[in-house]
Amino acid sequence: MKGTIPMSWRSQPWPLPSGGPPSWRVRAVAGGVHQAGSLDRHASRILPVHELIVVHRGALPIAEEDEDRFVRAGEWILLRAELHHRGTSRIDSSTWFHWLCLKGDIGAASEGPTPTGTVEDRGMVQSLFEALLADQARGQLTRDSADAYATVLLHHLCPERATQGRSRPAEIHRAVVDEVAARLSHPELTTRNIAATIGYHPDHLGRVFRAVAGETVIAYIHRQRVAQARELIANTELSIEAIVESVGFTDPRYFRRVFVRRVGVTPTQFRRLYR
């Protein structure tokens, strides 16, 4: 999609096919690029959706309610739904930026001062926008992939602010514990996959979980898997190989190392204690 931000908003979401149950906390609605020299001043309006803007060159003079902002190259701003925002002065002819409108839970970013910040990896963020718009132009942008792009961009640019309000440490810890309990036997159970499933940035989720639990997510997964393996070794006739697979490990040698590190004996030696 090309062109500028429309002067008046019309609710015309991307016509994207659904692709299974939603797994994202935000939903992409529309996006585009403001070409240099194509707009004198940002529109004055109140949108029913949030608007993420990343400035790549020049600067964007803009205000949300009574807060004036001057967003420079390499910076972003997240304009919130149902709040009045407007251009405060003329946009320099060299200024260009990407924009993305989205719906959904943006956590702590929905309250307080207008969220702004610095783009840590400008090349990656620009590439994500370009890939999103290229997929749209080719007709390959699905509902899930559009939402995924929006989520990755939001969490990369402001992981703490975008999750803090709805991610109280105890709530994140409980969400991880529940997810591990539900999918313990799945070999693909990782910190990154858990984070994607419950809608958090993996680095943020990992830090918060460790602060609450005193161990990493992977250490917690291993502890739960070993505990289940101990029960099966002691109380069933299943082979060690079958138990390894049933608790989510794919490599018996790796399972053995983890088991010895946590129990102090090998799985076979542990079974002999109950025979």
Summary of the structure (lengths in Angstrom):
residues: 275
radius of gyration: 23.8
end to end distance: 68.1
largest distance: 82.0
contacts: 826
relative contact order: 0.11
helix: 44%
strand: 19%
